[in-house]
Amino acid sequence: MEFTIGQRVEAHPATDAWMSGDQFGNVQKIGRKYVHVLMDRSGRVRKFPADLLLSR
């Protein structure tokens, strides 16, 4: 799946971030291996493999 910087995404329900309430965020950086997402609830930047993110 292709992502762009600033795109709204949701973490996959199987991730620890989603289970702890960090469900939604905006893409900050796109690397070769991980997509960096600034999460809404915690304000942290979390790294996810692209297959564990859902486009919103």
C-alpha positions, 0 to 999 in steps of 0.5 A: 500500500502506498502512503503519503506524508500527512495522510490519515491512517489507523493502526491495525487492531492486532498492534499493541498501539491500537490496543492501548488506545493509539488508534489514529494518526498522521504519516510523518515519514516514510522509510524503506522498512517502516512508516512513521506515524504521529499518533493522536492520543499519545502524541508519540511517533510510532513506527509501523510496517506498512502492512499494519496500517489502514488508510482512512 
